[in-house]
Amino acid sequence: MKKILRERLLNKLLVLKDKNFIKVVTGVRRAGKSTLLIQFQELLKKKNPNVSLISINIDLPEFHFLAEKNWKEIYDYIQSLLQENETNYVFIDEVQNIPEFEKLLEGLYVTSNIDLYVTGSNAYLLSSKLATLLLTGRAYEINVLPFSFAEYLEFTGKTTNPDRAIANYMRTGGFPEAVGFVESGESYVYEYLKTVFRNIYENDIQKRHTIYYETSYNEVVKFLIDSIGSNVSARNIARVLTANGKKIDNKTVSRYIDTLVESYLFYKVNRYDIKGKQHLATQEKYYLVDLGLRYALLGKELTADAGHLLENVIYLELLRRNNQIWIGKTDNLEVDFVVRNKDGYTQYIQVAYTVKEKKTLERELAPFNKIRDFNERLLITMDYETGNHNGVKQINAIDWLLDNKYDN
């Protein structure tokens, strides 16, 4: 399969190289975590052909002999491979599959000549002692998402017609292998994505959680996908599903949602009261890790909820650019995103597919008029028209997605 260098992520790894952190590469299955670390290893070998690289993936046949071993035996195996008097770069794929993996990581972390990198497809990886390592600055998380729009263009070579390409991107998504199927026909893409979802369900959800009714679980998944960009609650989902003859209580819905967030299929975004400067605990939103899954699981066309789908694309790009993100509340109105970058700079963003109609433009600008501070305000649309609306900068979504100046 064709590969591209994911330079933004590789640059992060290069900055962190030889720093005293465990580099924890997280993200949904098949997003390209293993490929990223292979590319990083190739960069290390290019700089030093004699570099000591130790790479373990228990899912591969050559490492099946480690599958039944405990953490201490795996630790001893890695120790036996270390080269003395030089830095050993140790890579462990899907480390959460090793029982008591936290003990393994702690043991390797305190070994002076190891630079440690691990991947995981489930937020369970970030639980217990590893979470403590993250909080105390001894581990650094790098979240890997499917291809950005810029990466999609590079991979497909469709850079000359980004307007048409973005419609395809929003329909088929950015999972690397799915994008590789595009030229063979979209039916292959969607069959592959169904397989990806099934694999995530069986390996990252079902093995860790008791799911009594798979049909109800799938209904919750479909409800969340169909509610992209809308405020939702477990209570409301339970009420709607029960009214449609699929009886389920809100506690079960809440537990199901937690498993979907834990497996990186959805990202939860909480609300923030801009005027009161406080976080709110209700009516959060959920964004899908890749829009290709929407069509694969629901069969819906792009024209349905195009504005909310664009909002999903913008959210994921904000995430790639290392921002903290909230849904903004100002009086009784809502700002799509309150964004804070690593330097503490705050930005307000509204997303709309088009604002060519005067009423639509007024509706999208109204929340900005309630905000009394002077932080930057952006209105991102698919319209070609750009400009300034009383301090609100309107920008084309494609231009924003491809503009490197917004990278952090």
C-alpha positions as CSV (number, residue, x, y, z in Angstrom):
1,M,0.0,0.0,0.0
2,K,1.2,3.5,-0.8
3,K,2.5,5.4,2.3
4,I,3.0,9.1,3.0
5,L,5.2,10.6,5.7
6,R,3.0,12.0,8.5
7,E,5.4,14.9,9.0
8,R,3.4,16.7,11.8
9,L,3.5,13.5,14.0
10,L,7.0,12.5,13.0
11,N,8.2,16.0,14.0
12,K,6.6,15.5,17.4
13,L,8.5,12.3,17.9
14,L,11.7,13.8,16.8
15,V,11.3,16.6,19.3
16,L,10.6,14.0,22.1
17,K,13.4,11.7,21.0
18,D,15.8,11.0,23.9
19,K,13.7,13.0,26.3
20,N,12.9,11.3,29.6
21,F,9.3,10.5,28.8
22,I,7.4,7.3,27.8
23,K,6.0,8.3,24.4
24,V,2.5,6.9,24.4
25,V,1.0,6.8,20.8
26,T,-2.8,6.4,21.1
27,G,-5.7,6.4,18.7
28,V,-8.3,4.3,17.0
29,R,-7.3,1.0,15.4
30,R,-6.1,1.3,11.8
31,A,-5.4,5.0,12.0
32,G,-1.7,4.4,11.3
33,K,0.0,4.2,14.7
34,S,2.3,1.3,13.8
35,T,3.1,2.7,10.4
36,L,4.1,6.0,12.2
37,L,6.5,4.2,14.5
38,I,8.0,2.3,11.6
39,Q,8.6,5.5,9.7
40,F,10.2,6.9,12.9
41,Q,12.5,3.9,13.1
42,E,13.5,4.4,9.5
43,L,14.4,8.0,10.3
44,L,16.5,6.8,13.2
45,K,18.3,4.2,11.0
46,K,18.9,6.9,8.4
47,K,20.7,9.1,10.9
48,N,22.6,6.1,12.5
49,P,22.6,2.8,10.6
50,N,23.9,1.0,13.7
51,V,21.2,2.3,16.0
52,S,19.7,-0.2,18.5
53,L,16.0,-0.7,17.7
54,I,13.9,-3.2,19.6
55,S,10.4,-3.5,18.3
56,I,7.7,-5.9,19.7
57,N,4.2,-6.5,18.4
58,I,2.5,-9.5,20.1
59,D,-0.1,-9.6,17.3
60,L,2.6,-10.6,14.8
61,P,3.4,-14.3,14.4
62,E,7.1,-13.8,15.2
63,F,6.1,-12.6,18.7
64,H,3.3,-15.1,19.5
65,F,5.8,-16.8,21.9
66,L,5.5,-13.7,24.1
67,A,1.7,-13.8,24.2
68,E,1.4,-16.2,27.1
69,K,4.2,-14.7,29.1
70,N,3.8,-12.3,32.1
71,W,5.1,-8.8,32.2
72,K,8.3,-9.8,34.0
73,E,9.2,-12.4,31.4
74,I,8.7,-9.8,28.6
75,Y,10.8,-7.3,30.6
76,D,13.6,-9.9,30.9
77,Y,13.3,-10.7,27.2
78,I,13.7,-7.0,26.3
79,Q,16.6,-6.6,28.8
80,S,18.4,-9.5,27.0
81,L,18.3,-7.5,23.8
82,L,19.8,-4.3,25.1
83,Q,23.1,-3.0,23.8
84,E,25.4,-1.6,26.5
85,N,26.7,1.9,26.5
86,E,24.3,3.2,24.0
87,T,20.6,4.3,23.8
88,N,18.2,1.5,22.9
89,Y,15.0,2.6,21.2
90,V,12.2,0.2,22.4
91,F,8.8,0.0,20.6
92,I,5.9,-2.0,21.9
93,D,2.7,-2.1,19.8
94,E,-0.7,-2.5,21.5
95,V,0.9,-2.7,24.9
96,Q,-2.4,-2.8,26.7
97,N,-2.7,-6.5,25.6
98,I,0.1,-7.4,28.0
99,P,-1.2,-8.3,31.5
100,E,0.0,-5.7,34.1
101,F,1.6,-3.7,31.3
102,E,2.0,-0.7,33.7
103,K,4.7,-2.7,35.6
104,L,6.5,-3.5,32.4
105,L,6.5,0.2,31.4
106,E,7.7,1.3,34.8
107,G,10.5,-1.2,34.7
108,L,11.7,-0.1,31.3
109,Y,11.2,3.6,32.1
110,V,13.7,3.5,34.9
111,T,16.3,1.7,32.7
112,S,18.8,4.4,31.9
113,N,19.7,3.5,28.4
114,I,16.1,2.9,27.0
115,D,14.1,5.4,25.1
116,L,10.6,3.9,25.2
117,Y,7.7,4.2,22.7
118,V,4.3,2.3,23.0
119,T,1.0,2.3,21.1
120,G,-2.5,1.6,22.3
121,S,-5.9,1.5,20.7
122,N,-7.9,1.9,23.9
123,A,-8.0,4.6,26.5
124,Y,-7.7,1.8,29.1
125,L,-4.0,2.2,28.3
126,L,-4.2,5.5,30.0
127,S,-5.7,4.2,33.2
128,S,-4.2,3.5,36.7
129,K,-0.4,3.8,37.0
130,L,0.2,5.0,33.4
131,A,-2.2,7.8,34.0
132,T,-0.1,8.8,37.0
133,L,3.0,8.8,34.8
134,L,1.2,11.1,32.4
135,L,0.1,13.4,35.1
136,T,3.5,13.6,36.7
137,G,5.2,14.4,33.4
138,R,6.9,11.0,32.9
139,A,4.8,10.1,29.9
140,Y,3.7,12.1,26.9
141,E,0.6,11.2,24.8
142,I,0.5,11.6,21.0
143,N,-2.9,11.0,19.6
144,V,-3.1,9.6,16.1
145,L,-6.1,10.3,13.9
146,P,-6.9,9.1,10.4
147,F,-5.6,11.2,7.6
148,S,-6.2,14.9,7.7
149,F,-7.6,16.5,4.5
150,A,-4.1,17.7,3.6
151,E,-2.8,14.1,4.0
152,Y,-5.7,12.8,2.1
153,L,-4.8,15.1,-0.8
154,E,-1.2,14.0,-0.7
155,F,-2.1,10.3,-0.5
156,T,-4.5,10.4,-3.4
157,G,-2.7,13.0,-5.5
158,K,-5.9,15.0,-5.9
159,T,-4.3,18.3,-5.1
160,T,-5.5,20.1,-8.2
161,N,-9.2,19.9,-7.4
162,P,-9.6,20.2,-3.6
163,D,-13.3,21.3,-3.9
164,R,-14.3,17.9,-5.3
165,A,-11.8,16.0,-3.1
166,I,-13.3,17.3,0.1
167,A,-16.7,15.9,-0.8
168,N,-15.1,12.5,-1.3
169,Y,-13.1,12.9,1.9
170,M,-16.2,13.7,3.9
171,R,-17.9,10.7,2.5
172,T,-15.2,8.0,2.6
173,G,-13.0,9.4,5.4
174,G,-9.3,9.2,6.1
175,F,-8.5,5.7,7.4
176,P,-5.3,5.1,5.4
177,E,-6.3,1.6,4.0
178,A,-9.8,2.8,3.2
179,V,-8.4,5.7,1.2
180,G,-6.3,3.1,-0.7
181,F,-9.5,1.3,-1.7
182,V,-11.1,4.5,-3.2
183,E,-9.9,3.9,-6.7
184,S,-11.3,0.3,-6.6
185,G,-14.8,1.6,-5.8
186,E,-16.5,3.0,-2.7
187,S,-18.2,-0.3,-2.0
188,Y,-14.8,-1.7,-1.1
189,V,-14.2,1.3,1.2
190,Y,-17.4,0.8,3.1
191,E,-16.9,-3.0,3.5
192,Y,-13.4,-2.4,4.8
193,L,-14.8,0.3,7.3
194,K,-17.4,-2.1,8.5
195,T,-14.6,-4.6,9.2
196,V,-12.7,-1.9,11.1
197,F,-15.7,-1.2,13.3
198,R,-16.2,-4.9,13.9
199,N,-12.6,-5.3,14.8
200,I,-12.7,-2.4,17.3
201,Y,-16.0,-3.8,18.8
202,E,-14.5,-7.3,19.3
203,N,-11.0,-6.3,20.5
204,D,-11.4,-3.0,22.3
205,I,-14.9,-3.1,23.6
206,Q,-16.3,-6.6,23.9
207,K,-13.2,-8.0,25.5
208,R,-13.2,-5.4,28.2
209,H,-16.9,-4.8,28.8
210,T,-20.0,-6.9,29.1
211,I,-22.4,-6.0,26.3
212,Y,-25.6,-7.9,27.0
213,Y,-27.5,-6.7,23.9
214,E,-25.4,-6.1,20.8
215,T,-28.4,-4.8,18.9
216,S,-29.1,-2.1,21.5
217,Y,-25.4,-1.2,21.5
218,N,-25.4,-0.7,17.7
219,E,-28.5,1.5,18.1
220,V,-26.6,3.8,20.5
221,V,-23.7,3.9,18.0
222,K,-26.0,4.9,15.2
223,F,-27.8,7.5,17.3
224,L,-24.5,9.2,18.2
225,I,-23.4,9.1,14.5
226,D,-26.7,10.6,13.5
227,S,-26.3,13.3,16.2
228,I,-22.9,14.8,15.2
229,G,-22.9,18.4,16.1
230,S,-26.0,18.2,18.4
231,N,-26.2,18.3,22.1
232,V,-27.0,14.9,23.5
233,S,-27.5,13.1,26.8
234,A,-27.7,9.5,27.8
235,R,-31.2,10.2,29.2
236,N,-32.4,11.6,25.9
237,I,-30.9,8.7,23.9
238,A,-32.6,6.2,26.2
239,R,-35.9,8.0,25.9
240,V,-35.8,8.1,22.1
241,L,-34.7,4.5,21.7
242,T,-37.3,3.3,24.2
243,A,-40.0,5.2,22.3
244,N,-38.9,3.4,19.1
245,G,-39.4,0.0,20.8
246,K,-35.8,-0.6,21.8
247,K,-36.1,-0.4,25.6
248,I,-32.9,0.7,27.3
249,D,-32.1,2.7,30.4
250,N,-29.9,5.8,30.6
251,K,-27.3,4.2,32.8
252,T,-26.7,1.5,30.1
253,V,-26.6,4.2,27.4
254,S,-24.0,6.1,29.4
255,R,-21.9,3.0,29.9
256,Y,-22.0,2.2,26.2
257,I,-21.0,5.8,25.3
258,D,-18.0,5.5,27.7
259,T,-16.8,2.4,25.9
260,L,-17.1,4.2,22.5
261,V,-15.0,7.1,23.8
262,E,-12.5,4.8,25.4
263,S,-11.9,3.0,22.1
264,Y,-11.4,6.4,20.3
265,L,-14.4,5.9,18.0
266,F,-15.9,9.1,19.4
267,Y,-14.5,12.2,21.1
268,K,-16.5,13.9,23.8
269,V,-16.6,17.7,23.9
270,N,-17.9,19.5,27.0
271,R,-19.5,22.9,27.2
272,Y,-18.0,26.1,28.5
273,D,-19.8,29.1,29.8
274,I,-18.0,32.0,28.1
275,K,-19.5,34.7,30.2
276,G,-19.2,32.9,33.5
277,K,-15.8,31.4,32.6
278,Q,-16.8,28.0,33.9
279,H,-17.0,24.4,32.6
280,L,-20.5,22.9,32.3
281,A,-21.3,19.2,33.0
282,T,-24.4,18.7,30.8
283,Q,-25.4,18.6,27.1
284,E,-22.0,17.6,25.7
285,K,-21.4,16.8,22.0
286,Y,-19.7,13.8,20.4
287,Y,-17.7,13.8,17.2
288,L,-16.9,10.7,15.1
289,V,-13.3,9.8,14.6
290,D,-13.8,9.4,10.9
291,L,-16.8,10.3,8.7
292,G,-16.3,7.2,6.5
293,L,-17.8,5.2,9.3
294,R,-20.9,7.3,9.1
295,Y,-21.7,6.2,5.6
296,A,-20.5,2.6,6.2
297,L,-22.8,2.1,9.2
298,L,-25.7,4.4,8.3
299,G,-25.6,4.7,4.6
300,K,-26.4,8.4,4.7
301,E,-25.3,10.7,1.9
302,L,-23.2,13.9,2.4
303,T,-26.2,16.2,1.7
304,A,-27.8,15.1,4.9
305,D,-26.5,17.3,7.7
306,A,-23.7,18.7,5.6
307,G,-23.1,21.5,8.1
308,H,-22.6,19.2,11.0
309,L,-20.3,16.9,9.0
310,L,-18.1,19.9,8.2
311,E,-18.2,20.7,11.9
312,N,-16.9,17.2,12.6
313,V,-14.0,17.7,10.1
314,I,-13.1,21.1,11.7
315,Y,-13.2,19.6,15.2
316,L,-10.8,16.7,14.2
317,E,-8.4,19.2,12.6
318,L,-8.4,21.4,15.7
319,L,-7.6,18.2,17.7
320,R,-4.7,17.4,15.3
321,R,-3.4,20.9,15.9
322,N,-3.0,20.3,19.7
323,N,-5.8,22.5,20.9
324,Q,-8.1,22.2,23.9
325,I,-11.7,22.4,22.6
326,W,-15.0,23.2,24.2
327,I,-18.5,24.0,23.0
328,G,-19.2,27.6,23.9
329,K,-22.3,28.9,25.7
330,T,-23.1,32.6,25.8
331,D,-26.4,33.4,27.3
332,N,-28.9,31.2,25.4
333,L,-26.7,30.9,22.3
334,E,-23.9,28.6,21.4
335,V,-20.5,29.0,19.8
336,D,-19.5,25.8,18.0
337,F,-15.9,25.8,19.4
338,V,-14.0,27.6,22.1
339,V,-10.4,26.8,21.3
340,R,-7.3,27.3,23.4
341,N,-3.8,26.5,22.0
342,K,-0.7,25.3,23.9
343,D,0.3,29.0,24.4
344,G,-3.0,29.8,26.1
345,Y,-4.4,31.8,23.2
346,T,-8.2,31.6,22.9
347,Q,-10.2,31.6,19.7
348,Y,-14.0,31.4,19.0
349,I,-15.1,29.4,15.9
350,Q,-18.4,29.0,14.2
351,V,-18.9,26.5,11.4
352,A,-21.6,26.6,8.7
353,Y,-21.7,24.9,5.3
354,T,-22.9,28.2,3.7
355,V,-24.0,31.6,4.9
356,K,-25.1,33.0,1.6
357,E,-28.6,33.7,2.9
358,K,-28.8,36.8,5.1
359,K,-30.7,35.1,7.8
360,T,-28.2,32.2,8.1
361,L,-25.3,34.7,8.3
362,E,-27.1,36.6,11.0
363,R,-27.8,33.4,13.0
364,E,-24.1,32.3,12.8
365,L,-22.9,35.8,13.9
366,A,-25.4,36.2,16.7
367,P,-23.4,34.3,19.4
368,F,-20.3,36.3,18.6
369,N,-22.2,39.5,19.4
370,K,-22.8,38.2,23.0
371,I,-19.0,37.8,23.7
372,R,-17.4,40.8,25.4
373,D,-13.7,39.9,25.2
374,F,-11.5,40.6,22.2
375,N,-10.2,37.1,21.3
376,E,-10.2,36.2,17.6
377,R,-13.5,35.1,16.1
378,L,-13.6,32.9,13.0
379,L,-16.6,31.9,10.8
380,I,-15.6,28.8,8.7
381,T,-17.8,28.0,5.7
382,M,-17.6,26.2,2.3
383,D,-18.5,29.5,0.6
384,Y,-15.8,31.1,-1.6
385,E,-16.7,34.5,-0.2
386,T,-14.4,35.7,2.6
387,G,-14.2,38.9,4.5
388,N,-14.8,40.6,7.9
389,H,-18.2,41.0,9.7
390,N,-17.7,43.5,12.4
391,G,-14.5,41.8,13.7
392,V,-15.5,38.2,12.7
393,K,-13.2,36.8,10.0
394,Q,-15.0,34.6,7.5
395,I,-12.7,32.0,5.9
396,N,-13.1,29.2,3.4
397,A,-13.0,25.8,5.1
398,I,-10.6,24.3,2.5
399,D,-8.2,27.2,2.9
400,W,-8.3,26.8,6.6
401,L,-7.7,23.1,6.5
402,L,-4.7,23.5,4.2
403,D,-3.2,26.5,6.0
404,N,-0.1,25.4,7.9
405,K,0.1,28.7,9.9
406,Y,-2.6,27.4,12.2
407,D,-0.4,24.4,13.2
408,N,0.8,24.4,16.8
